[in-house]
Amino acid sequence: QVQLVESGGGLVQAGGSLRLSCAASGSIYSSYPMDWCWYRQAPGKERELVATVGSSGSLNYVDSVKGRFTISRDNTKNTAYLQMNSLKVEDTAVYYCSLLTPRGDYWGQGTQVTVSS
């Protein structure tokens, strides 16, 4: 089994920055291809895929965060990051990390990000 623990959420003013971390532990096989994803879900809205970093290092972002958010991974620490700059009120949501592996998909518990005006 694999456990994901997110950290780094909080309250920040518009224009500010936060860095989210997602650490994986448990039965992780570093030789397997693994994709990291960050999702978010705002109140009353569906969960949205925000950013992905593939096992090859490929990066993808939803249009609304391009140029402001950066996803990265540290394979030596089994950790993914989401650097969020120039935050907007509309970025307010619970952010979830997900690890996609050949043995299954795993999710973190979520971390709240609140951006005030």
C-alpha positions in Angstrom: 0.0 0.0 0.0 1.1 3.6 -0.7 0.3 6.6 1.5 0.4 10.2 0.3 0.7 13.1 2.7 0.2 16.7 1.5 1.5 19.8 3.3 2.0 23.4 2.6 -1.6 24.7 2.3 -2.8 27.8 4.2 -4.2 31.3 3.9 -2.4 33.8 1.7 -3.3 37.1 0.2 -3.9 37.5 -3.5 -0.6 37.9 -5.3 1.2 35.7 -2.8 2.8 32.3 -3.1 2.5 28.9 -1.5 4.4 25.6 -2.1 2.6 22.4 -1.7 4.4 19.1 -1.0 3.2 15.6 -1.4 5.3 12.8 0.1 4.7 9.2 -0.7 5.6 6.3 1.5 4.9 2.5 1.6 5.3 0.1 -1.3 6.9 2.3 -3.9 8.9 0.7 -6.6 11.2 3.4 -8.0 11.7 1.4 -11.2 8.1 1.7 -12.1 6.9 4.6 -14.2 4.9 7.0 -12.0 3.0 10.1 -12.8 2.3 12.8 -10.2 -0.8 14.9 -10.5 -2.2 17.8 -8.5 -6.0 18.3 -8.5 -8.1 20.9 -6.8 -11.8 21.1 -5.8 -13.5 24.4 -5.0 -16.8 24.5 -3.1 -19.7 23.6 -5.3 -17.4 22.7 -8.2 -16.0 19.4 -9.7 -12.5 18.3 -9.0 -10.1 19.8 -11.6 -6.8 18.5 -12.8 -4.3 21.3 -12.3 -0.9 19.9 -13.2 0.9 16.7 -14.1 4.5 15.6 -14.2 5.0 12.3 -16.1 7.7 9.7 -15.4 9.6 11.1 -18.4 9.4 14.6 -16.9 6.7 15.8 -19.2 4.7 18.7 -17.8 1.0 19.7 -18.3 -1.0 22.4 -16.8 -4.6 23.6 -16.9 -4.7 26.9 -18.8 -5.8 28.9 -15.8 -2.5 28.2 -13.9 0.0 28.3 -16.8 2.8 30.7 -16.1 1.9 30.9 -12.3 2.2 27.3 -11.1 5.1 24.9 -11.4 4.9 21.2 -10.7 8.0 19.2 -9.9 9.1 15.9 -8.5 12.1 14.6 -6.5 12.3 10.9 -7.2 15.0 10.4 -4.5 12.4 11.6 -1.9 9.3 10.2 -3.5 7.9 13.7 -3.3 6.0 16.0 -5.6 5.7 19.8 -5.3 3.4 22.4 -6.6 4.9 25.9 -6.5 2.0 28.4 -6.7 2.8 32.1 -7.5 0.7 35.1 -8.2 -2.2 33.4 -6.4 -5.7 34.6 -7.2 -8.9 34.4 -5.2 -10.2 31.8 -7.7 -7.4 29.5 -6.8 -9.1 28.9 -3.4 -9.8 25.1 -3.2 -8.8 21.9 -1.5 -5.7 20.6 -3.4 -5.1 16.9 -3.7 -2.1 15.1 -5.0 -2.3 11.8 -6.8 0.3 9.2 -7.8 -0.4 7.0 -10.8 1.5 3.7 -10.9 1.1 0.4 -12.7 0.0 -1.1 -9.4 -2.7 1.5 -8.8 -3.6 5.1 -8.3 -3.2 6.7 -4.9 -4.6 9.9 -3.4 -3.6 12.3 -0.6 -6.1 13.6 2.0 -6.1 17.1 0.6 -4.8 20.4 1.8 -6.8 23.7 1.9 -5.5 26.7 0.0 -7.4 29.9 0.7 -6.5 33.1 -1.2 -8.0 36.3 0.3 -8.5 39.5 -1.7 
